[in-house]
Amino acid sequence: MYGLVNRAIEQLVIAHRGEDGWARVCKKADWSDEGFVAMQTYDDAVTYRLVGAVSEELGLHASEVLKAFGEYWILYTAEEGYGAMLSMCGNNIKDFLTGMNQMHARIAVTMPNIRPPHFTIKEVGENELNLIYESDRDGLAPMVEGLISGLAKRFGQRISIELIQAKSREAPKDVFRILILD
């Protein structure tokens, strides 16, 4: 993953546990706290180790850490200069989710090693969507749930989100049901 992701994890930890908390996370994750270069790629194992260490530090299950990180990511990327790109995808949850693949295609121009997920939206009803999430990375569905919750907050919308199909050998994609409540 790109360093931007790992830097966001660092900032999330510092916001909750300070610099000392981040130092403990780095030690647990066997990472020499040198910082991360936003546009540099890092082995996915580094990110997974960081999530495990944050889980220990905060006393939360890894899925809770990923969900919290997903929400945080929306704010963090806007602050790191990607707010305009986020805004180009739409000003409501449905439009934004529909435009995520195009957003990732634009990001790939500046981040050639990106391995973005793919999203498919299926309208189930007037205010109900199924979001189909495909990724070659395992275990990130809770982060997607957090991202969607963060987007809803960004747009001032209330939603209900539920994982209705978890990725498995029999089902190679995660599927979320999203109800737009207002």
C-alpha positions in Angstrom: 0.0 0.0 0.0 1.1 3.6 -0.5 2.6 5.4 2.4 -0.4 7.8 2.5 -2.4 4.9 4.0 0.2 4.2 6.7 0.6 7.9 7.5 -3.1 8.1 8.1 -2.9 5.2 10.5 -0.1 7.0 12.3 -2.1 10.2 12.6 -5.1 8.3 13.9 -3.0 6.7 16.6 -1.4 10.0 17.5 -4.8 11.6 17.7 -5.9 9.0 20.3 -2.7 8.0 22.1 -0.2 10.6 21.3 3.4 10.2 20.1 4.1 7.7 22.9 1.2 5.5 21.7 2.6 5.6 18.1 6.0 4.6 19.4 4.5 1.6 21.1 2.6 0.7 17.9 5.8 0.9 15.9 7.6 -1.4 18.4 4.8 -3.9 18.4 4.6 -3.8 14.6 8.4 -4.2 14.2 8.5 -0.9 12.3 11.4 1.6 12.9 9.4 4.8 13.3 11.1 6.5 10.3 7.8 7.8 9.0 6.2 7.0 5.7 6.6 8.7 2.3 3.1 9.3 0.9 3.8 8.3 -2.7 6.1 5.4 -1.9 4.7 1.8 -1.9 5.1 -0.4 1.1 4.5 -4.1 1.4 0.9 -4.8 2.5 2.3 -6.8 5.4 3.5 -3.5 7.0 0.0 -2.1 7.0 -1.5 -5.4 8.4 1.1 -5.4 11.2 0.3 -1.8 12.0 -3.4 -2.6 12.2 -2.6 -5.5 14.5 -0.5 -3.3 16.8 -3.1 -0.6 16.8 -5.6 -3.2 17.8 -3.4 -4.2 20.8 -2.7 -0.6 21.7 -6.4 0.5 21.7 -7.8 -2.8 23.0 -10.1 -3.1 20.0 -10.7 -6.0 17.6 -8.9 -5.4 14.3 -12.2 -5.0 12.5 -13.1 -2.1 14.8 -9.7 -0.5 14.1 -10.3 -0.9 10.4 -13.8 0.6 10.6 -12.5 3.5 12.6 -9.7 4.0 10.2 -12.1 4.0 7.3 -14.1 6.9 8.8 -10.9 8.7 9.7 -9.5 8.2 6.1 -12.2 10.4 4.6 -11.2 13.4 6.8 -7.5 12.7 6.5 -7.4 12.5 2.7 -9.4 15.7 2.4 -6.8 17.4 4.7 -3.9 15.9 2.8 -5.0 17.7 -0.4 -7.4 15.2 -1.9 -10.6 17.1 -0.9 -11.2 18.4 -4.4 -10.9 15.0 -5.9 -13.4 13.6 -3.3 -15.8 16.5 -4.2 -15.6 15.6 -7.9 -17.2 12.2 -7.2 -20.4 13.7 -6.0 -22.1 15.4 -3.1 -24.2 12.5 -1.8 -23.5 8.9 -0.9 -25.1 7.3 -4.0 -23.3 9.6 -6.5 -20.0 9.2 -4.7 -20.2 5.4 -4.6 -21.1 5.3 -8.3 -18.0 7.3 -9.1 -15.4 5.5 -7.0 -13.9 3.4 -9.8 -13.4 6.6 -11.9 -11.8 8.3 -8.9 -9.4 5.4 -8.5 -8.6 5.5 -12.3 -7.6 9.2 -11.9 -5.5 8.4 -8.8 -3.7 5.7 -10.8 -2.3 8.4 -13.0 -0.2 9.8 -10.1 0.1 6.5 -8.2 1.0 3.9 -10.8 1.5 1.0 -8.4 -2.0 1.4 -6.9 -4.0 -1.8 -6.7 -7.4 -0.3 -6.2 -10.5 -2.2 -5.3 -13.5 -2.3 -7.7 -17.0 -1.3 -6.7 -20.3 -2.2 -8.3 -23.5 -0.5 -7.3 -26.9 -2.2 -7.7 -30.0 -0.3 -6.9 -32.4 -2.5 -4.9 -35.0 0.2 -4.2 -35.4 3.9 -4.2 -33.2 4.4 -1.1 -31.5 1.0 -1.0 -28.2 0.0 -2.7 -26.1 -3.1 -2.7 -22.4 -2.2 -2.9 -20.3 -5.0 -4.3 -16.6 -4.7 -3.2 -13.9 -6.6 -5.0 -10.2 -6.5 -3.9 -7.2 -8.7 -4.1 -6.5 -7.8 -0.4 -8.3 -9.8 2.2 -9.9 -8.6 5.4 -10.6 -5.0 4.5 -14.4 -5.1 4.4 -14.6 -3.3 7.9 -12.5 -0.5 6.4 -15.0 -0.2 3.5 -17.8 0.0 6.0 -16.0 2.8 7.8 -15.3 4.6 4.6 -19.0 4.5 3.7 -20.0 5.7 7.2 -17.4 8.5 6.9 -18.8 9.5 3.5 -22.3 9.7 4.9 -21.1 12.0 7.7 -19.2 14.1 5.1 -22.5 14.5 3.1 -24.7 15.0 6.2 -26.7 11.8 5.3 -27.9 9.2 7.7 -27.5 5.6 6.5 -27.7 2.0 7.7 -25.0 -0.3 6.4 -24.8 -4.1 6.7 -22.4 -6.7 5.3 -24.8 -9.2 3.7 -22.2 -11.3 2.1 -18.6 -11.8 3.3 -15.8 -12.6 0.9 -15.0 -16.4 1.0 -13.9 -19.2 -1.3 -17.5 -19.6 -2.4 -18.3 -15.9 -2.6 -15.2 -13.9 -4.0 -16.8 -10.5 -3.2 -18.1 -8.6 -0.2 -21.6 -7.2 -0.5 -23.0 -4.4 1.6 -26.6 -3.3 1.8 -26.9 0.4 2.3 -30.1 2.1 3.3 -30.2 5.9 2.8 -32.4 7.1 5.6 -32.4 10.8 4.6 
